[in-house]
Amino acid sequence: MVRIDRVITRGGDKGDTSLGDGTRVPKDAVRVEAYGSVDEANAAIGVLRLHTGSDPGADAMLGRVLNDLFDVGADLCVPGEAGDRLRLTEAASLRLEAEVAAMNAILPKLTSFVLPGGSAASAHAHVARTAVRRAERRVVALAHVETVNPEVVRYLNRLSDHLFVLGRRLNGNGAGDVLWVPGANR
C-alpha cells in the first residue's frame, strides 16, 4: 500500500531527487527524465479522458492505461534488481494489442496519413500519442546507458499505436478523420 504523508519535503530544493530505491540523483538524470516523460504522457491521457465520458469503452480503456502508466513509472524509478515486484509484464502490451485489433476491425482502411483533428477527443488523442512517443524516446535513451525492462519500451510503443487508432475511433469511427493532402497548399 502506498502512503504519502508529506508533499513538500524540501529534498529536491538543490536540484536532486530520490529514486524508488532511495538513491539520490540529479533531477535531470536520464532515468528521471524517462519517468517524468511518462508522467507527462499520463497527464495528457487524463485530459483526453475528459472527452471520452460519452464513450464507456474508450473511457474504460483509458482508465486502465492511466493505471498502467503509473506501473511504468514505478518500474522506471527503481533501477536494478531491487524493484522486481514493480516490473511491468507483457500482459499490459498484449491487452493493448487486443484493443487495437478490435478497434481497427471496424475502421475504414486509410488512404493517407491522418492529421490531428476532427473532434476534440481525437485531437487530444493525438496530443497524448505524441507525449507517449516522447516518453518512449526518453526510455530508449535510458536503455542505452542503464538496464531497462524491455516490456516498458514495448508497452509505450503499443500505447502510441493504441492512441492513434483510438483517435480514429473518436472521429466517428474514421468518418471524421482529417487526411493529409500532399502539397495541398503549394
N, C-alpha and C positions, 0 to 999 in steps of 0.2 A: 504494500500500500504506500502511496506517495503522500507525504505530509510536508506542507510548505508553511513554516511558521513566520518567516520574515521575507518580505520582498526587497526591502532596502537593506543590503548587507555591508555596503561600502567596500566590499572586497575587490571590486573592479575599478575603483577610483584612480588607480595608477596605470590602467590600460591592460590589465591581465584578468584572467577568469579561471575558474576551475572546470576541469573536465569531469565526467561522471565518476572517474576513479579517484578524484581529489587532486590530481596533478594540476599545478598552476602553469598556464601558458599565456602568451600574449593574445589579446583579443583579435589580432589579425593573423593568427596562426591558420594554416591551411585547413586543419580539422575544424576549427571554429567557423571559418568561412563556409565550409561544406555544410555543417548542420545549421548554420544561420541561413543559408540559402534555402534549405529545406523548410525552415520555419517561414520564410517569406512566401514560398510556394503554398504552404498550408494556409497562410493568411489570404492569399489570392483565391484559393478554393473556398474559403469561408465566405468571401464576398460573392463568388459565383453562386454559392448555395442560397444566398438571399434571393436569387432569381429563379430558383427551381422548386419553390414551395407548391406550385400547382402541378408538379410532375413528381408524384411519390416515388417512382422508380429511380429517377435521376437523383432526387434528394437522398434516398437511402444509399445509393452508390457513393455519393459524395460524403455522406456521414461516415461510411466505412473508410474512405480514403483519408479523411481528416485524422482518424484514429491511427491508420497505418502510418501516416507521415510522422506522428509522434513516436511510433515504434522505430521508424527510420532514424529520427533524431536521437533516440535513446541508444540505438545501435552505434551511430557515429560518434557519440560523445564519450564512449568508453572504449579506449584503444586496447589492443591485446586480448589476452585470454580472460581477463577479469570480468568481462561483460557477456560471457557466453549465454547467460539466461536472457539477455536482451536482443539477441541476434534475430534479424528478420529471416523468415524461411521462404521457400519457394511458393508456399500456399497463397500468399498475397498476390504474387505475379500471375499465378495460374487463375485466380479469381478474376483479375483484370482482363486476362486473355479471353476468358469465357464471356465476360460482359461486353467486350469489344466485338466478339463474334456475333453475339445476339443482337447488338445494336446495328452492326454493319449489315446484317442479313436483311434488314428492312429498308436500307438506304439505297437510293439510286446510285449507279456507278458514276464515278467522277469523270468529267471530260476536260477538266482544267484544275489548276490549283485553287484552293478556297482562300478568299481574303477574309480577314477578321470582320465580322459584322453580321448583318441580317437582323438578328434580335439582340436585345441587351444581354440575355443569358448566353447566347453564342459568343458574343464579343468578350464577355468575361471568361468564358471557357478558353478562348484563345490567349487572353492575358495570363490565365493560370497555366496554360500549356507552356508558354514561353518562360514563365518563372520556374516550372519544373525542369525545362531544358537547361536553364542556367544552373540549377541545383545539380543536375546530372553532370554538367561540365566541371563544377567545383568538386564533386565527389570523385570523378575520374582524375582530376589533378591531384587530389589527396592520395588516390590509389597509386600514383606514380612515385610517391615518397614514403608512404606508410601502408600497412596492411589494412584492407577494407573488405568487408563482407561482400562478395560478388553479387549476392542477392539484392543488395541495395541499388547497385547500378542497374541491374535487370529490372527491378521494380520501377525505378524512375523512368527508364526507357519505355516500359509498358504504360506507365501512367500518362506520359505525354501523348502517346497514341490514343489512349482512352479519352483524354480530354479533347483531342481533335475530333474523334468520332462522336463524342457526346455533344460537341458544339454543332455538328451537323444535325444530330437528333433534335437539339433545342431550336434549330431553324426549321421547324415543321418537317422533320424527317428529311431534310435536304432540300425541300421546296424553296426555302428562303435563303439558300446559300448564295453568297456573293462570289462569283467566279472571276478569276484573273483573265483579263483580255490582253494578251501580249501586245505591247506597242499602242495601246488604245489612245494614248494622249500625245502621240508624236505629231 
